[in-house]
Amino acid sequence: MKRELIHQLDRLSQERQRLEVLLSRLPSWLALKQLSELPEPSDDFSAYVHQRRKAELESELLHDPLFSAHCSVMSAIQIFEKLIAPHPTL
């Protein structure tokens, strides 16, 4: 089963990459990517401005079906990674 999960995770990763290529044509996506690459602001006001801008860009992208698909794929990837990760012995 683990091998099947790893295979599905690989396919999801490929789909994520394909979607990101398509999303790279959108100015809002590019701005969001740039924003995510910036270091976290050190003061409260800058952190507020940073978070507000991120929320604005995500709000713009929520209406795009490619972005919705990307969010779904990212959620699925996180689930598969948790399923594949070794579980600590209790």
Secondary structure, 3 states (H helix, E strand, C coil): CHHHHHHHHHHHHHHHHHHHHHHCCCHHHHHHHHHHHCCCCCCHHHHHHHHHHHHHHHHHHCCCHHHHHHHHHHHHHHHHHHHHCCCCCC
